Amino acid sequence: MGRPIPSSSQNSLTVRDNRTGKSLEIAIEDNSIPATAFKALSAAPEKGERDENETNKGLRVSDRGFLNTAVMRSQITYIDGEAGVLRYRGYPIEELAVHSSHLETAYLLIYGSLPTSSQLEVWESEVMHHGVVHADAEQFFRSFRYDAHPMAILTSAFAYLGSYYSEANPSLQGQTLFTQGSPESLAVMDKQIYRLIGKATTLAAMAYRVRQGRSFVTPPTGFSYTGSFLYQMDHLGEENYKPNPVLEKALDVLFLLHADHELNASATTVLQTGSSLVDPYSAIAAGCASLYGPLHGGANEAVIRMLISIGSPANVPAFIEAVKKREKVLSGFGHRVYKTSDPRSFIVRKTADEVFKVTGKDELLETAMALHEAAMKDEYFIKRKLAPNVDFCSGLIYRAMGFPLDFFPVLFAVPRVVGWLAHWRQMMLQPGGVKIWRPRQIYVGASKREYVAVGERSPVEGLQKTPSQISHSGISKRTMIATFKGAKL
Ligand SMILES: CC(C)(COP(=O)(O)OP(=O)(O)OC[C@H]1O[C@@H](n2cnc3c(N)ncnc32)[C@H](O)[C@@H]1OP(=O)(O)O)[C@@H](O)C(=O)NCCC(=O)NCCS
């Protein structure tokens, strides 16, 4: 169990269990210790006695919310949250945002180095040629209601997409399909990478158009990744339609900035799901579901809803006070990793200036700036090291570009497919193979109980201990009264 202790013992940790007096020396590697080492420690109750508090099962390492648990050795993205540093494969995000493109950066994130011009040409061509979806997909998109949240559509669409590719499904082709590292296995993996990145914009554009009651648009040729995306969303039959180049470029920069952010909630979900060796389409669908929440990719949408609710700069002080009283949350501020401004937020602000030159300023900008200024000099936020994250300004750009509020998380999910795939591929090919992600719990429930016959039980009362009284529609009321005598309505 654990790593061998180095002879010098300098690079190790000594732990003493004061319950038993037992000591343990654990090797430190890459500034980390294996959590499994602690399994060697237990309170050791009397022989043969089972302890329902689990104290005889080895000491657990408890970490609600993964605050200090590393689950991967990764070479993809580096973040220094105290210094506000973000690098993809060693390249500072600021340099990539100026010199690179989303697709070039995608290659870098997935394969580890920047492509040569011929590698880039093949890569871009493969991704762009894998944009078309089967014609049957139209029926799938049309099956959603006009007011379905586009993330519900996109999440389902990725899982649906996987049903077309039985050759990419380890359940059908054998569980080592993606873990062999052989040329054949890598080729199958790369094809799914082309498909998933190529079709992400197509699925997102279809999720957009179905709600507008518009026909779908086949991905065009000769366009950039974001140019094609804008075309698929906006083309209405004009001849030689081309999206505005400033918006196309701004979206590309935003895509690049959102491409990866190491083990955030959604990337972790993709890996957790992928660790069962499920197909990559299902893993990406799971990532979408995780990203959708307001604490993660839904924050850009939440920022705009918050700014609308504040209304004007004059109301900012009252809002800040409400945040400090914990009645409100300042969306777009704070981060699990950054304890200073998110480096992406500066690039987003510059991009916003470019976009506003074309679209005009968003009316919420002044409120956003007043909020930013007030929070940055308020003791509550300073003490907690709360600063703007990438979502604080990105929503303003998306709004100025005319996207509906609930589409914002889609604009985050589409580029993040790249990062999810980079992490998924790294895990599939990691030395030692894939280990299923199966955490442990600390059981604090009832000890062993005897089953009591239904007529002999005393009622248990209390909120959370019994099902709630829910409201019913008129038809449910009538059918329940008709079919169930004891119905509580
Ligand atoms: C991102 C986020 C989920 C990180 O959460 P976390 O790492 O668990 O941080 P914590 O919730 O422990 O925050 C530490 C403290 O700052 C406070 N805090 C964190 N974010 C805050 C925010 N946006 N507004 C007000 N207070 C905030 C917490 O209440 C906590 O205060 P306390 O120590 O007095 O209890 C959190 O900052 C947040 O909810 N931000 C708003 C949503 C958002 O913008 N998400 C996008 C992230 S890219």
The ligand as an SDF file (V2000), in Angstrom:
LIG
                    3D

 48 50  0  0  0  0  0  0  0  0999 V2000
  -17.3270   29.7700   -7.4280 C   0  0  0  0  0  0  0  0  0  0  0  0
  -17.7920   29.3820   -6.0140 C   0  0  0  0  0  0  0  0  0  0  0  0
  -18.8650   28.2730   -6.1470 C   0  0  0  0  0  0  0  0  0  0  0  0
  -16.5900   28.8470   -5.2370 C   0  0  0  0  0  0  0  0  0  0  0  0
  -17.0510   28.3060   -4.0450 O   0  0  0  0  0  0  0  0  0  0  0  0
  -16.0940   27.7880   -2.8850 P   0  0  0  0  0  0  0  0  0  0  0  0
  -14.7160   27.5520   -3.3990 O   0  0  0  0  0  0  0  0  0  0  0  0
  -16.7790   26.6550   -2.2190 O   0  0  0  0  0  0  0  0  0  0  0  0
  -15.9590   29.0480   -1.9350 O   0  0  0  0  0  0  0  0  0  0  0  0
  -16.7570   29.2780   -0.5900 P   0  0  0  0  0  0  0  0  0  0  0  0
  -18.2190   29.1340   -0.8540 O   0  0  0  0  0  0  0  0  0  0  0  0
  -16.1430   28.4410    0.4770 O   0  0  0  0  0  0  0  0  0  0  0  0
  -16.4380   30.8170   -0.3420 O   0  0  0  0  0  0  0  0  0  0  0  0
  -15.5970   31.3060    0.6930 C   0  0  0  0  0  0  0  0  0  0  0  0
  -16.2970   32.4680    1.3520 C   0  0  0  0  0  0  0  0  0  0  0  0
  -16.6090   33.4990    0.3990 O   0  0  0  0  0  0  0  0  0  0  0  0
  -18.0130   33.6790    0.2950 C   0  0  0  0  0  0  0  0  0  0  0  0
  -18.3570   33.7670   -1.1280 N   0  0  0  0  0  0  0  0  0  0  0  0
  -17.8410   33.0260   -2.1450 C   0  0  0  0  0  0  0  0  0  0  0  0
  -18.3320   33.4290   -3.3250 N   0  0  0  0  0  0  0  0  0  0  0  0
  -19.1770   34.4460   -3.0410 C   0  0  0  0  0  0  0  0  0  0  0  0
  -19.9860   35.2550   -3.8610 C   0  0  0  0  0  0  0  0  0  0  0  0
  -20.0080   35.1120   -5.1810 N   0  0  0  0  0  0  0  0  0  0  0  0
  -20.7530   36.1910   -3.2700 N   0  0  0  0  0  0  0  0  0  0  0  0
  -20.7220   36.3570   -1.9350 C   0  0  0  0  0  0  0  0  0  0  0  0
  -19.9620   35.6040   -1.0890 N   0  0  0  0  0  0  0  0  0  0  0  0
  -19.1970   34.6710   -1.6500 C   0  0  0  0  0  0  0  0  0  0  0  0
  -18.6500   32.4460    0.9240 C   0  0  0  0  0  0  0  0  0  0  0  0
  -19.9280   32.7230    1.4450 O   0  0  0  0  0  0  0  0  0  0  0  0
  -17.6420   32.1090    1.9860 C   0  0  0  0  0  0  0  0  0  0  0  0
  -17.8270   33.0140    3.0630 O   0  0  0  0  0  0  0  0  0  0  0  0
  -17.6000   32.5070    4.5830 P   0  0  0  0  0  0  0  0  0  0  0  0
  -16.1880   32.0080    4.6530 O   0  0  0  0  0  0  0  0  0  0  0  0
  -17.8680   33.7000    5.4300 O   0  0  0  0  0  0  0  0  0  0  0  0
  -18.6130   31.4100    4.7940 O   0  0  0  0  0  0  0  0  0  0  0  0
  -18.3750   30.6120   -5.2720 C   0  0  0  0  0  0  0  0  0  0  0  0
  -17.3840   31.6170   -5.2030 O   0  0  0  0  0  0  0  0  0  0  0  0
  -19.6450   31.1560   -5.9260 C   0  0  0  0  0  0  0  0  0  0  0  0
  -20.7260   30.6650   -5.6460 O   0  0  0  0  0  0  0  0  0  0  0  0
  -19.5040   32.1760   -6.8310 N   0  0  0  0  0  0  0  0  0  0  0  0
  -20.6530   32.6770   -7.5650 C   0  0  0  0  0  0  0  0  0  0  0  0
  -20.9660   31.7790   -8.7410 C   0  0  0  0  0  0  0  0  0  0  0  0
  -19.9640   31.9190   -9.8680 C   0  0  0  0  0  0  0  0  0  0  0  0
  -19.6220   33.0120  -10.2870 O   0  0  0  0  0  0  0  0  0  0  0  0
  -19.5130   30.7640  -10.3890 N   0  0  0  0  0  0  0  0  0  0  0  0
  -18.6090   30.7290  -11.5300 C   0  0  0  0  0  0  0  0  0  0  0  0
  -17.2830   30.2070  -11.1630 C   0  0  0  0  0  0  0  0  0  0  0  0
  -16.1990   30.3260  -12.5620 S   0  0  0  0  0  0  0  0  0  0  0  0
  1  2  1  0
  2  3  1  0
  2  4  1  0
  2 36  1  0
  4  5  1  0
  5  6  1  0
  6  7  2  0
  6  8  1  0
  6  9  1  0
  9 10  1  0
 10 11  2  0
 10 12  1  0
 10 13  1  0
 13 14  1  0
 14 15  1  0
 15 16  1  0
 15 30  1  0
 16 17  1  0
 17 18  1  0
 17 28  1  0
 18 19  1  0
 18 27  1  0
 19 20  2  0
 20 21  1  0
 21 22  1  0
 21 27  2  0
 22 23  1  0
 22 24  2  0
 24 25  1  0
 25 26  2  0
 26 27  1  0
 28 29  1  0
 28 30  1  0
 30 31  1  0
 31 32  1  0
 32 33  2  0
 32 34  1  0
 32 35  1  0
 36 37  1  0
 36 38  1  0
 38 39  2  0
 38 40  1  0
 40 41  1  0
 41 42  1  0
 42 43  1  0
 43 44  2  0
 43 45  1  0
 45 46  1  0
 46 47  1  0
 47 48  1  0
M  END
$$$$
